[in-house]
Amino acid sequence: MKDKNHIKMEDISKFPLERSLKHNDWEDVSYPELKEQYLKDISEEKLKCFLRVVRYGSPFKLGRYFYRIKTSN
């Protein structure tokens, strides 16, 4: 994915993702679902921040949910 200046943004589409309301019960979520429901409607700056934070291992709150790359527990 590239921004308006054609600069490549972080890619999380290949990772298994999950979401949670309160950081305790995590449920699987697919990247296409996340992209369709939330990522298409946020500003480019917020999208860059979301992708960067999630890609480097931290949860990020977007709407009601926290999103992260699924841990391998």
Secondary structure as UniProt FT lines:
FT   TURN            4..5
FT   TURN            13..14
FT   STRAND          17..20
FT   STRAND          27..29
FT   HELIX           31..37
FT   HELIX           39..41
FT   HELIX           44..55
FT   TURN            56..57
FT   STRAND          60..62
FT   TURN            63..64
FT   STRAND          65..69
//
